[in-house]
Every structure is written in structure tokens, then in C-alpha cells.
Amino acid sequence: MRSGAGLLTEDAEDIIGASFAVEEDLNKAAELAMQHIEKKCKALSL
């Protein structure tokens, strides 16, 4: 387990089932969100 930012951005999904990303660029933030959604859909075979 990491402390600080690593806990929120990398370990949170394993610990509490949530993920967080910090990105100033809106296009990059949208891409990160879409990647996460696609990963979850694939895991659910959707």
C-alpha cells in the first residue's frame, strides 16, 4: 500500500472499490474515464 497520492490514485480501487484520477487536461481526463468504463464493461462481458 502506498501513502498519499498513490493511495488515492492507484490503491483505492483495491481497497474501497473506487478509483480517482487527477488530470488538469479535460481531454486526457475524459480519456482516462472512458478507459476505466471500458475496462469495467469488459470485466462484465458487456
Protein Blocks (a to p, Z undefined) as FASTA:
>chain_A
ZZhjlmmmmmmmmmnopacdddfblklmmmmmmmmmmmmmmmnoZZ
